[in-house]
């Protein structure tokens, strides 16, 4: 498997974090959190398969993504890492912890998208297949402002456009993602709930403005039963882009596990 493209932040000798973005994202989204709120940490932030400048060729399933993350850690990490995931990245983080517990010292899961409604995921996948590009950058930004990015600072949205939006041959624009990979990957979020190993310190953050919530009662109950005192549940008053909307609060939670 070709190696994932990744972004690195912080000192080489700092405590290590693997930061995993969500669906349609890219590793550079973690730059603000890493540079401005966790400068003491060494953050490895990959572009997942089908995203950014990583390979776009299949397979696109969770197993392939986890294999890519393991290869990155084997080649570039100095030891077990704290894994910080967002949305789809949380599902990958849990699968990584279950399959390769020796690589993971703890988990911070930001509004995890795990075992979502298959009917909702079908609708999202079909919309992705039909509406994968935009007339211009303003249309692309408007979609985010009217959705999960409603409470993200304008400067970070502008940076997202600069780093992640590309112009197509026909003059329209699209996020730097493989539409085929994203359509296929939405279905991965319907997989049955998986919980981390019992001895894994885990923080689950629920974004309170996301309704219906991604963090279900079933997820909370399963995590409590498995993890016991190793689980911390936190609610933050924000939309889905937790690290961008509440960086100070997220950094505090991360530092407590580092």
Secondary structure, DSSP 8 states (H G I E B T S, - for coil): -----EEEES-TTS-EEEEE--TT--GGGGHHHHHHH-TTSEEEEE--TTBTTS---S--SHHHHHHHHHHHHHHH-SS-EEEEEETHHHHHHHHHHHH-GGGEEEEEEES---S--HHHHHHHHHHHHH---BSSHHHHHHHHHTTTTTTS-HHHHHHHHHHHEEE-TTS-EEESB-HHHHHHHHGGGGS------TT-EEEEEEETT-SS-SS-HHHHHHHHHHHGGGEEEEEESS-S-HHHH-HHHHHHHHHHH-
